[in-house]
């Protein structure tokens, strides 16, 4: 076997271990919620899984960095497909998330040092979101928020995408009261993200979607979509945002 082949095999094994650990975290959350795991065991197990997952993710990061560079993906095509798959104005959020997810680690709003556990978990949260596992993504974004706050700082991207994935988890919920509470929490996280960086387009766009698409309030959505436009979202998303803005303006009183 060539060195390159061995490296790919090792990377595949690490990816499998990552899936196991992240799924274990998800199972642990579920077991704690129903009372099968007490608070002490929950915290001990969660800390252990998180440390192990971060170590594995760091190794994955190192192995991927050592592989030959891939040809860059065509962002415009990705966004068009994403927007076509998702119906209605919520498609803008998916398109924006896709554009954000293709930023390199050096292009994040809040800088991280190489091997930083928060950055690695953030990457894994993006992966979960891209596969539609919004529950896992939401949990991982929450982990990043906790890690960063323990260091005395906030992370605008983690807050924005924690809020966005939490909002997505309310869609189709049979419990209207719980869905409304989650939307309130999602909105709070998104507003916090805008306060951390008022030039960051993503949470402005997400707030517009939450207010208009989820709550049916065009008047509340209007200032957010205007700030989203003014924040210069990724070029391939700008057309979608403009159309959505026109729809909100037409519906606003």
C-alpha positions in Angstrom: 0.0 0.0 0.0 1.3 3.5 -0.8 1.8 6.1 1.8 -1.1 8.0 0.3 -3.4 5.0 0.5 -2.4 4.3 4.1 -3.2 7.9 5.0 -6.6 7.7 3.4 -7.3 4.4 5.4 -6.3 6.1 8.6 -8.5 9.1 7.8 -11.4 6.8 7.1 -10.9 5.1 10.5 -10.7 8.5 12.2 -13.9 9.6 10.4 -15.7 6.5 11.7 -14.5 7.2 15.2 -15.7 10.7 14.9 -19.2 9.6 13.9 -19.2 7.2 16.8 -18.2 9.8 19.4 -20.5 12.5 18.1 -23.4 10.0 18.0 -22.6 9.0 21.5 -22.8 12.6 22.6 -26.3 12.8 21.0 -27.4 9.6 22.7 -26.1 10.8 26.0 -28.1 14.0 25.7 -31.2 12.0 24.9 -30.7 9.6 27.9 -30.1 12.6 30.3 -33.2 14.3 29.1 -35.4 11.2 30.0 -33.6 10.7 33.3 -31.6 7.5 32.4 -28.4 9.3 33.3 -28.0 11.4 36.4 -26.4 14.9 36.3 -23.0 13.8 37.7 -22.6 10.9 35.2 -23.9 13.1 32.4 -21.3 15.8 33.0 -18.5 13.3 33.4 -19.4 11.3 30.3 -20.0 14.5 28.3 -16.7 15.9 29.2 -14.9 12.7 28.3 -16.7 12.3 25.0 -16.0 16.0 24.1 -12.3 15.7 24.9 -12.0 12.4 22.9 -14.0 13.9 20.0 -11.8 17.0 19.9 -8.7 14.9 19.8 -10.0 12.8 16.9 -11.2 15.9 15.1 -7.7 17.4 15.5 -6.1 14.3 14.0 -8.6 14.4 11.1 -7.7 18.1 10.5 -4.0 17.2 10.4 -4.5 14.3 8.0 -6.7 16.3 5.7 -4.2 19.1 5.7 -1.5 16.6 4.6 -3.5 15.3 1.6 -3.1 16.8 -1.9 -5.3 19.9 -2.4 -8.6 19.3 -4.0 -9.9 21.4 -6.8 -12.1 24.2 -5.4 -15.8 23.5 -5.5 -17.9 25.8 -7.7 -19.9 27.7 -5.1 -22.5 29.1 -7.5 -23.6 25.6 -8.5 -23.8 24.4 -4.9 -26.0 27.4 -4.0 -28.3 26.9 -6.9 -28.8 23.3 -6.0 -29.3 24.0 -2.4 -31.9 26.8 -3.1 -33.7 24.6 -5.6 -34.1 21.7 -3.1 -35.4 23.8 -0.2 -38.9 25.4 -0.9 -39.7 29.0 -0.1 -37.7 31.7 1.5 -36.1 29.3 4.0 -34.0 28.3 1.0 -32.0 31.5 1.4 -30.9 30.3 4.8 -29.6 27.0 3.4 -27.9 28.8 0.6 -26.2 31.2 3.0 -25.2 28.4 5.3 -23.7 26.6 2.3 -21.7 29.6 1.3 -20.5 30.1 4.9 -19.6 26.4 5.2 -17.2 26.7 2.2 -15.0 29.4 3.9 -11.6 28.1 4.8 -10.6 27.9 8.4 -8.6 31.1 8.0 -11.6 33.1 6.8 -13.8 32.7 9.9 -15.0 35.9 11.5 -13.4 35.0 14.9 -9.8 33.8 14.5 -8.7 30.5 15.9 -5.2 29.1 16.4 -4.3 25.8 14.6 -5.7 22.8 16.4 -8.1 24.9 18.5 -10.8 22.6 19.9 -13.5 25.1 19.3 -12.6 25.5 15.6 -12.5 21.7 15.2 -16.0 21.3 16.8 -17.3 24.2 14.6 -16.1 22.3 11.5 -17.9 19.2 12.7 -21.1 21.3 13.4 -21.0 22.5 9.8 -20.7 18.9 8.5 -23.7 17.9 10.6 -25.7 20.9 9.3 -24.8 20.1 5.7 -26.2 16.6 6.0 -29.4 17.8 7.5 -28.7 16.6 11.1 -29.8 19.9 12.7 -30.1 18.4 16.2 -26.5 17.3 16.3 -25.4 20.5 14.6 -27.3 22.6 17.2 -25.6 20.7 20.1 -22.2 21.2 18.6 -22.7 24.9 18.0 -23.8 25.1 21.7 -20.5 23.3 22.7 -18.5 25.9 20.8 -20.4 28.7 22.5 -19.7 27.2 25.9 -16.0 26.6 25.1 -15.5 30.2 23.9 -17.3 31.7 26.8 -15.2 29.7 29.2 -12.3 31.6 27.6 -14.0 34.9 28.1 -15.1 35.6 24.6 -18.2 35.1 22.3 -18.3 33.5 18.8 -20.6 35.3 16.4 -20.7 32.4 13.9 -21.5 29.8 16.6 -24.3 32.0 18.0 -25.8 32.7 14.6 -25.8 29.1 13.5 -27.0 27.8 17.0 -29.9 30.2 16.6 -30.6 29.2 12.9 -30.5 25.4 13.6 -32.7 25.8 16.7 -35.2 27.7 14.5 -35.1 24.9 11.9 -35.8 22.3 14.7 -39.2 24.0 15.3 -40.5 23.4 11.8 -43.3 20.8 11.9 -43.2 20.6 15.7 -46.6 19.3 17.1 -46.1 21.3 20.3 -46.8 24.9 19.4 -45.9 26.3 22.8 -42.5 24.5 22.8 -41.9 25.6 19.2 -42.6 29.2 20.2 -40.2 29.0 23.1 -37.5 27.6 20.9 -38.1 30.4 18.4 -37.7 33.0 21.1 -34.4 31.3 22.1 -33.3 31.2 18.5 -34.1 34.9 18.0 -32.2 35.8 21.2 -29.0 34.0 19.9 -29.3 35.6 16.5 -29.7 39.1 18.0 -26.6 38.5 20.2 -24.7 37.5 17.0 -25.7 40.8 15.3 -24.6 42.7 18.4 -21.1 41.1 18.3 -20.6 42.0 14.6 -23.1 44.3 13.0 -21.6 43.8 9.5 -22.2 40.0 9.7 -24.9 39.3 7.1 -25.9 35.7 8.2 -27.8 36.4 11.5 -29.5 39.5 9.9 -30.8 37.2 7.1 -31.8 34.5 9.5 -33.7 37.0 11.7 -35.6 38.1 8.6 -36.5 34.5 7.8 -37.6 33.8 11.4 -39.8 36.9 11.6 -41.4 36.5 8.1 -41.4 32.9 7.3 -41.7 31.3 10.7 -43.8 34.0 12.5 -45.5 35.7 9.5 -44.6 39.2 10.6 -43.3 41.2 7.5 -43.0 44.4 9.5 -40.7 42.8 12.0 -38.7 41.2 9.2 -38.2 44.3 7.1 -35.4 46.0 9.1 -33.4 42.7 9.3 -33.6 42.0 5.6 -32.5 45.5 4.8 -29.5 45.1 7.1 -28.8 41.7 5.5 -28.7 43.4 2.1 -26.5 46.2 3.4 -24.1 43.7 5.0 -23.1 42.4 1.5 -24.0 38.7 1.7 -22.1 36.3 -0.6 -22.5 37.2 -4.2 -24.4 34.1 -5.2 -26.9 34.6 -2.4 -27.4 38.3 -3.1 -30.0 37.6 -5.8 -32.0 35.4 -3.5 -31.9 37.9 -0.8 -33.0 40.7 -3.1 -36.1 38.7 -4.2 -36.9 37.8 -0.6 -36.6 41.5 0.4 -39.0 42.5 -2.3 -41.5 39.9 -1.0 -41.2 41.2 2.5 -41.6 44.9 1.4 -44.7 44.0 -0.6 -46.2 42.2 2.5 -45.2 44.9 5.0 -47.8 47.5 6.0 
